């Protein structure tokens, strides 16, 4: 789920029952192992169990200038929850940050540039590149890019600004991840027209087909959707991208249930069957460390939460011969979260045979490198870049 790391309160210590989406079990857990009415304790791995709703599926959680642009340009060490900082064995392929703002102003379409939304600043990107970041996930709104239907013509002004951002990133030697930040929806309706979704991606890929440093992210955080539909939409995106002649680029696929790493191995198992003729699929997962995994609280549940919440996904990737990336992660500016984030990144690096990297949430004009998270974490993040 999207994280703005808002101030929040997390109840700690032993309680009579764990609340909705809170932890309810796992090695070292000293809190309640039962859940409040309407929820049951779901086992995910030996380190983590969570209170989820007793009813329903496992996926529940609840204009500018006009110029048509183009864009150029086997086994690993045993997992542990006590790794020391910098103890990993391999450099990540991709390590960087999310660039968030072009998708802002949800529900206000098309919106006004500079008021409801804005695009990432080049100065912010340059600062982060100097810090060693080599990957920028650029969020955008499908409703602004194709305002009429999924198959309609692009809004050329919005496309121009998006492409200028992408070109700035890639011309500086970094990777640009195109992220339709829509949660599997278009104008708040679940996307069910698989053919139209394929056409959307065909049209987008045509623009960027000659830029090998572009990465296509099929859609941000599918949730509360039929699991087979999530598979079909991901496969349609892959097929549309490749049919557009974009054969050099990697494709990040996302899963149901907010593409959470902690539930991946029980929710998104069918996505192992996704097929790409170029064999460049990367499984993108997200993970936050507060009680419900939404990233809306500054409190992390424990110093071990980072490893505990991804260890099941690590096993799934290895057992299925897949590669993954942690496309969103973050924690509050406090010692508990910093320790948990360190353990998380060490685990990913120690298992770099299946984890290709990680992207911090977030940066951009609305969350610049001068912010609290940047100043508190950048020295740590540089160690993994």
N, C-alpha and C positions, 0 to 999 in steps of 0.2 A: 504494500500500500504506500501511497505517496507520503513522504516525510518532510515536514518543515521543522522538525525538532522543536516543537512548542514546549514551553514550560508546563510541567505536569506533576502530579503526585502519584507515587506508586506505593501501595501498602506492602510493607515487608514484614518478615517474621512469620510465626506460625499463626494461621487463621483457622476458623472453624471449617470453612469451605473456600475453595478458590473461585474467583469470579469469572465471568465470561472471557474467554481467550487467554486466561492466565495459565501459568505453569501449574501442573498438578502431579508431577512425578519426574523421575530421572535420577541417575547416580549423583549422590551428594545433595539432592533436594531435601530440605528440612521443613517445607511448608505442608499444607494440606494436600492429601491425595484424593479428595472428593471434590465435586463441583456443586455450585448452586443449582437450584431447581431449573430444569430445562436444558442442562448441559451435562455432558459426560466426559470422562477423562480418556482422551484418545492417545494411545501410544504411538510415537513416531520412531524413536530409537532409544537405546539404553540411557541416553543422556537427557531425553526430553519427551514429556507428555504434556498435553494441553487440553483445557476445557473448551469443547466445541459444542454447537447446538445438537441436541439429541434427535431432532427431526430435520429432514432435508438431506441434501447431498453433502459430500465432503468439500464442495467448492464454495460453500457459503462464507461470506464476509461482506458482510455488506459493503484606408487603402493608400497605396504608395505608387511610385513611378512605374511606368509600363515598358518593360524591356524583356523579351524572351531570353532567358539565360541558358547556358550550358555549363557543365562542370567538367573540368579537366583534371585535368589532373586526376608400459608394462608394469611393473610394480613400482610403488613409491614407499617412502618411509612410513612406518606405522603412525596412525593418527594419534594426537595427544592433545590434552587441554592445558598443558603446562609448558608450552614451547617458549623459549626466550626470544625477545625481539631480535629480528635480523637473523634468526636461526634457519631460515629457509635455504633451499639448495639450488634454486633456479630463478632467473629473472622472468617476470611476467612479460607476455607478448603485448598485452594491453593494460595500461594503468592510467587512470585519469579521473575525470569528473563529469557529472551531468551539467549541461547548460540549459537552465530553465528560465523561461519568460515568454517565449513566442507562443506558448500554449496557454498563457494566462488569460483571464477574462472569460472564464467558462460560462457559456450561455449567452454571451454578448457577441453576436456575429453580424457582420464581419469584424466589428470592433475597430478601434482606432489605434494606429501605431503610435506608441508613446503614451497612450492612456490606458487602454485595456491590456495591451501587450507591447513587447519590445523584443528586439533580437539581441543576442549576446554581443558584448562589446569586444572589439579586437584587443583593447588594452588588457582586459581581464584574461583573455585567452593567452596573450603574450606572457603575462605574469606567470600563469600556470605552466606554460611550456618551459619557461626558465626554471621553474621548480621541478622540472623533470617529467611532467605529465605528457603523455603521448596520445591520449584518446579522449575525445569529447563527444558525449552523447547529446545531440541537439534535439530537444523536444519541439514539436510543432503540432498545430491543430489541423486535422483533416478537413474540418468545416471551413477553415480559412483558405486552405490550399485548393480544395474542390468544393465550392460553396453550394452547388446545385444538387448534384448526385455524385456517387462514387466514381462514375464514369465520365463526368462532365469535364470541360476544359479547366485548366488551372487558372486561378487568379494570378495574373502575371506579376503584379506588384509583390504579393506575398512570396511567390516563387523566386523572384529576383533577390529579395532580402535573404531568404533561406539559402539560396545558392551562393550568394556572396559570403555568407558565414561559413558554409562548407568549404568553399575555395580558399578562404583565408586559413582555415585549419589545415587543409591538405597541402597547400602551397608552402606551409611552414613545416612540412615533414611529419605532421601528426595524422591521426585517423579521425574521421568524422562519422559518427553513427547517426543515421537518420531515424528518428524516433517519433512515429505518429502516436501522440500521447492521448489515446482515445479509449483505452480500457475495453477494446473490442466493441465499441459503440460508435454510431454516427448520428449526430443530433440526439444523443441520449437513448437511441434505440439500438438494441443488440444487432450487430451485423449478421444477417442470415443469408444474404445474396453472395454466395461463394464466388460465382462467376464475376460479379461486379468487383469484388475485392481483388480478384486476380487481375482484372483490367486496371484497377487503380494502381497496383504495384507494377504492372507492365508500363504504364505511363510514367510513373516516377522513375523507374529504373532506366528508361530511355534517356532521361535527362542526364543521368550520372553514369551511364554505361562505360564511358571512357576514363573514369576516375577510379583507379584501383585502390585508392585509400579511403573510399567510401564504404561503409558497412550498412546494410539494410536491416533494420529491426522491425519485425512484422507488425507489432502493435504492443503498446504498453499495457501490461497487467490485465489480461483477460480475467474476468471474475463472474461468478454466478451464472455460468453458461453451460450448455450441454457439452460434455467432454469431447464427444465426437465432432461437434461443430468447431471446437478449438483446434482439433487436429486438422479438419478440412480447411479452415482459414489459414493456418500456417502453411499447409501444403500448397494451397492456391497462391499464396504470396511467393513461395519458392518457385513455383511453375511460371508465374507471371514475370518475375525478375529474370529468370534464365531465358525465357522466350523473347525478352526485349534485347537480348545480346549482352546482358551484363553477366559475364561468366567469370570475371576475375575476382569479384567481390565476395566477402564473407556475408553470411546471413545469420542474424541472431533471431532465434525463435523463442517465444515466450509461452508460458503455461497458464492454466486456469488457477483459481484461488490466489489471485494477485501475484502469480508466478513465484510464490514463496518457496525458498529453498527448504524450509522446515517441513513442508507438507508435500514436496515434490514426489518423493518416492511412494506416496500412497494416492496421489491425485493425478499426476501427469504421466503415468507409466506408458500410456498408448503413444505418446509423442516419440518414443524410441523408434517407431516405424516410419517417421518422416524420411523422405528420400530426396536427395539432391544429386544431379548428375555430375556436379563439380566437387562433391564431397567437402563442402565448406560450411556445413551447419555448425553453429555454436549455440548451446542451450543457455539462454539467459535467465538467471534467477535473481530475486531480490531478497534482502533480509535485513530487518531492523531488530533491535535488541530490547525494546521495551515490552511491557507485559502482554500486549496483544499483537505485537509485531507490526504495528502501523507506523512507527516512527514519530508519533505525535506527542510523545513524552520524552523529556530529557533523561529520564531515569532508565538505566539498563537493569535487568532483573538480577544479574550477577556478573562477576568477573569472568565466568566460564561460558556465558551465554553465546558468544560468537561461535565457538567451536561446536557447542551442543546443538545449535540450530542448523548447521550445515553438514554435519557428519553423515547424516542419512543420504543427502544429495551427493556427497562425495562417493559414497559406496554405489549409488545408482549409476553415476557417470562411469565409474570403473567397470561395474558388472555389465554394462551395456555398450562399452567401448565408445563412449561419447566424450565430447569436450564441452566444458561449461565456462561461463563467466558470471561473476557477481555484478550485475548491471546497476544495482543500487545498494548502498549500505551507508550507515551513519550511526552516530551516537552522540549523546549530550556531552557538553564540555565539563566533564567531571572525572575523577580518578577511576571509578568503577567502569564507566564506559570506555575510557582509554585503555584499560587493561583488557577488557573484552574485545575491543577492536584490534589490539595488538595480537591477541590469541587467534582471532579470526583470520587476520592476514598471514600470520605464520602458518596456520593450518592450510590455507590456500596455496601458499608457496611451497610448503613441504609436499603437497599433493599436486604439483604443477604438471604432472603427467595427464591430469584431467581438468585442472582449473587453469585457464589461460590468462586470468587477470581479474581486476575489480575496478569499479567506478564509484567514486564518492558522490553522494547526493548532498549538496548540489552547488553550482556556481552560476554566475551570469549577472546581468545588471541588477537583478532583484536580490541576489545573494553574492555580493562581490568578494574578492579575495581578502578584503580588509575586515571581513566579518568575524564574529566570535569563533565559529567552527574552524575557519581558516587559520586564525592565529593560534588556536589551541592545538590543532592537529597537524598543521603542515609539516612540522619537523618530523613527526612520526611517518606521515605519508611519503615524504621524500625518501625514506629508507627502503621503500618498496618500489619506487618508480624506476 
